Amino acid sequence: MFPFIILRWIKIYMTGLGIVIALITFIAISRYLCKRYSIQFWRLFYRLPRAIILMYFFWSYVHFALRVWLFPTTRAELISIISPYWYNFHFIGILFGLMIALMLFFKKIKRIENKKMYSDVLFFAITGAMIPLGLFLLLGDDFIGRSTSSIRWVKALHTESSINKFTGVYPIGLMLSIGATLLLIVTAIRKKIQQQTGIGLAWLAYLLIYINIVFLYQQYPRYGIVPFGDYTIDIKQYVSIALCLFIIITYRKRKKTSQ
């Protein structure tokens, strides 16, 4: 839509800028909520680089493995994994990296009550970070919706945008931002009414379900597709559904243990 801006001689891509702003938003929300819940923010902050490295590696590796081969056989292929160009990432890799990082983080926390509070912090921080990220993904050319001529479409605002090839596309980045905002509001209201901690883990599964609904409107290479009405589901949905079940089972076990 509007993939980049140029400041003097520097070309700044909207996708990269969105990732940076989303990370800053995540840190800001985490810090505020940790202070509010009287838990250690630095315990979470010090483990953030590990989470970023894991997500960075897996999002690049899974993209490579699906498109080329399981293992790099040349130096160029290895470099493409370590230092990917053009934001060649895959959502499954992000999930793998995030899941491993979260499991390592929660393994160090012994008290169930603290695990619940950190779960809430992470849910609100991740969902809140998706609001600006979705807006920048809307502007960028790395998260493009399916072509459509309905009233729910956007057009390119830049002559070099990939969206110029289409009459219009679904504004899936905006859909992510709106969905994340509504989910935050609903969860915050429910949390205030019920006065419970730990519901963030369950709502993280709902967030994942919504993201997969948005994927139905996205243009991207699909693997292992299965028809689903006018849409298709693929490996993204398979892995995401399995992760949702894992999250829900973990939430129920934790809830049962604390009773």
Secondary structure, DSSP 8 states (H G I E B T S, - for coil): ---EEEETTEEEEHHHHHHHHHHHHHHHHHHHHHHHHT--HHHHHTTHHHHHHHHHHHHHHHHHHHHT-SS--SHHHHHHHHS-STT---HHHHHHHHHHHHHHHHHT---HHHHHHHHHHHHHHHHHHHHHHHHHHHHSSSS-B-B--SSS-B--SSTT-GGGGSS-B--HHHHHHHHHHHHHHHHHHHHHHHT-SSHHHHHHHHHHHHHHHHHTTB----SS-EEETTEEE-HHHHHHHHHHHHHHHHHHHHHHHH-
